[in-house]
Amino acid sequence: MSEEIKKSNLGSVLKEILKEQSLSMRKLSELTEIDTATISRIINGKRKANPEHLQKFAKSLGVPTAELFVAAGYDIEQKPKQEKLHSDIHISVDSIQNFLESSNINIENFTITSVEQKLANYEQYVQTEEGKETILTSFGEKLQRVGSIGPFINHLKDMFEKFRLMKGTPGELFLIGSALLYFILSVDVIPDYLFPIGYLDDAIAVQLVTHALSIKE
C-alpha cells in the first residue's frame, strides 16, 4: 500500500457519512454514477479517490468538497471561514477542468468569472416580466428532465419557493432568480447535454448565489 493512500482517512469519513445518512455503497453508486467496486476500493483504502470522485461524493452526500479533499490526503491550505466557500468553488472548477481535459472535451475558458458573468446577465433578465415568467413556468419542467435529487437540487427547490412566494428583498430575489435562470436555460457555460458534468457549473452558480445572499444577511 502506498504512503499516499496510507495518509488518507477518506474511507472512515465516507463510512461515517453513509452510516449517518443510512446509505449503502450501492445507493452511493447510483447517486454518483461511480461503480460500486470503485467506491468499495476507495473506502477500503485500496484506491486513491481522484478529484472527480470527491466532487461527486460531496455533491451527492451534501458535504463540503474541501473536507473530502483533506480526508483524501490532498494538500489544501486552510483558509479563514469567510474564504472557505470560494476555496470550495475553486476546487470544483479545477475538478471540472481536469475532467474536461481527460475526456478531450473542449470548453474554453471555464472559470468562476465565466459563471459569474452569466449570473450577472440573468440577474438583469430576471427583472423583466419575461424573465420572471420563464422561471415560474419552466422550473418544474426542467426539474422533471433532470430527474435528480441531492443538495444541489434541494437548494434550487428552496430558492424557487422563495422566488414564487416573493420571500425576500428585491435584491435577494434578483440573485435567486439568476441562479434559477442559470439552471433553466440551456446556454450555460458547460452545456447540459454533456451529462453528468453539464450540471456541475449550475451547482457552482448556486454556491455563488448562496454566498452572495449570506453576505447580504
N, C-alpha and C positions, 0 to 999 in steps of 0.2 A: 504494500500500500504506500502511495507516495506521501511525502511530507506535507504536500499541499492539501491533500484530502484529509490527512490526519488533523490538520488545523481547523477543519470545518466542523461546526456543530449544527449545520443545517438540518441534518436528519432528525435530531432530537427536537429542534424547533418545529419542524413540519409535523412530526408525530404529535406534539402537544397541541398544535393548532387544529389538526384533524380530529383529535380527541375532544377538544373544546367545542368544535362545530359539528360533532357526530358525523364526520365524513369518512368514507373509506378511500383507499388509494384508487379504487376503480372509479368512484364518483369524481375524485380529483382529476383523473384521466379524462373523464367526459367533459369536465368544465374547462380544462386547459388544452385539450386535444394533444396531450403528450401521452404516449402509450404507457400502460401500467408497468411494464417491465422496466422502462427507463426511470419512472418515478420510484419504483422499488429499489433500484440500484443507487439512486441518489440518496434516498432516505437511509439505506443501509451502509452508506459510505463507500460504495464500490465505484461510484462515478461522480465526477465534479459537475455540478449544475452550471450551465453556461448562462450568460445574461438573458437570453430569450426564455429559458426555463424559469428563471427567477422573476422576470416580468410577468409571465403568465400565472405563476403561483401567487404573486402579490395581488394581481388583478382579481383572480378567482376567489381568493381567501379573504380579501379586504384588509390586507396588512401593508405597512409601508414597504416599498421596494427596497429602500436603503437598509432596512432591518434585515431583510433576507440576504442582501449582498454582503453585509458584515458577517452574518451567520455562516455564509458560504466561504468565508476566508478572503474575500476581496478587500483590498486596502482602500477604504473610503475615509477621507478626512472628516472628523466630527465637526459639525458647524452649529452655531447658535440656533435656538429654536426657531426664530423667525426666518432662518435661511433653509430649514430642512425641506420645506415643500419644493423650493426651486432646485435644491440638490437632487431630490427625488425625481423631478421632471427631467433634469439633465441626464440622469441615469436612464430614464425611459427613452429619451431621444437617442442616446448612444446605442441602446439596445435595438431600437428600430433601424437606425442607420447600419448597424452591423448585420442585422437580418437581411436588409435590402441588398447589401453588398454581397453577402454569401449566397443570396438567391438570384444574383445577376439581374435585379430589378432596378431600373434607372429612375430614381426620383431625385431630381437635382435640388440642392439647397434646402433639404428638410431640416429646419431649425425651429427653436421655440419662437423666434421672431416671425417666422412664416405663419405659425399658428396664431400668434398674437395679432398679426395684420389682418388675417381672415376674421378674427373675432371683432376687431375694430370696425371692419366693414359691415359685419352683421349687426353690430350694436347700432349703427346708423339705420340699417334696414328695418330693425325691429320697431323703430319709432314711427314707421309708416303703417297705415291701415293694412296694406298688403302683407307686410312682414308679420304683423300680429295674427292676421287671418291664416297665414301659412303655418304658423306654429299650432294654432288651435285646431286646424283641420287636418294637418298632416302628421302630427307627432304620433298619434295612435297607429296609423298605417305603417310608419317607419318602424315602430316598435315591434309590430307583428312580423315584419320582414326580417328583422334581426333575430327574433326568436331567442333571446338570450336573457340570462339572469346574472346577478352579481352586483358588486358595489358600484361599478361604473353605471350600469343601467338604473340601479336604485336611486343614485344621485340625480339622474336625469328625470326620473319619475317624480321625485320630490320637487325638483325645480319646476317641472311642468305644472304641478298642483299649485305652487306658489304663483306662477305666472297666470294660470287660469283664473285663480281667485283674486288676483291682483294684491297679493300679500307682500308688501314691501314698498319702499320709496320708488319714485320713477327711475332714479339712477340704478337701484338694485334690480329692478325689473328689466331694464335695458341690458344689464350684464347677464342676467339669467336668460333672457331671450337670445342673446348672442350665442350662448352655449347650445341652446335648443336648436337654433337655426344651423349651427355647425354640424350637429348630428343629423338633422333632417335633410339638408341639401346635399347633393352628391358631388359638389365641386370643391370638396375639402382638399387638404394638402396631399394626403395619401388616398387615392380613390377607393371607395368602399368595395369595389369588385375584387380588390386584392385581399380577399378574406383569408385568414382572420386578421392580418395586420392592418387592414383598411380601417379598423375601428380604434386602433391604438392612438392615433392623433386626436380622435374625438375624446378619448379618455383624458388626454393631456389638456385639451381645451376645457374640459370640466374641472380639472385640477386648477388651471389658471384662473378660471372664473370664481371657483370656491375660495381661492386665496385672495382674490380682489374683494370679494364680499366680506371676508373676515377682517380685512383692513378697514372697511367702511364701518364695521360694528363699533 
